[in-house]
Amino acid sequence: MKKYIILLSVLFSGLMACNSEKEVDLSPEQHWSAEQQDSVMLRILPYLAKLPRKATHETKFEPQFQEYYDGLLPDFKFRALSPTNDGAFYFLMDRPAPSLYAKRIAVAGKLKVDLETYKIEEYEEVFWTFKLKEPVLTERSMFLFKELIAGKALDAYLPMNSEEEYIEFPDLHNVYNAEARNWEFLHAEEQ
């Protein structure tokens, strides 16, 4: 009888541990339809993609460049979404990376969007990963994203603090300017 009680205790403890450590479903489909994902991605592509020819950061949203962004859409995808208490979402997406091999970059950030008009109300990028091949990109980017949404510091994964390739930006020379919604190079005197 004592053996059964011990066995039941062990099984019960194992079940409780499994239930308390349930994975939260971060799949984008839990929050946005495929159409909504595409519509939001089209609105943020001017921040994420290489500028179209003849575009500047000031003109990149003009309608004449929409066809360019439409053509890029199939190569950009959301990997994860996590809602915040203020109606925004942390996002993880990936995009192609210029490389001789099939590599991609993951980008994590926070955005707030009106899903009726698709107006981007807030947008900020938190980190870009190094160019990585699968499955390393998925493993590292999802790990970093889970750390981000848990409110944990990512400093250990910055390029100057890690031997492994996790976060490429920000680094000692590049920081994200949330107001301008772009990455800025820090000159030596600003560091």
Secondary structure, 3 states (H helix, E strand, C coil): CHHHHHHHHHHHHHHHHHHHCCCCCCCHHHCCCHHHHHHHHHHHHHHHCCCCCCCCCCCCCCHHHHHHHHHHHHHCEEEEEEECCCCCEEEEEEEECCCCCCCEEEEEEEEEEECCCCEEEEEEEEEEECCECCCHHHHHHHHHHHHHHCCCCCHHHCCCCCCCCCEEECCCCEEEECCCCEEEECCHHHC
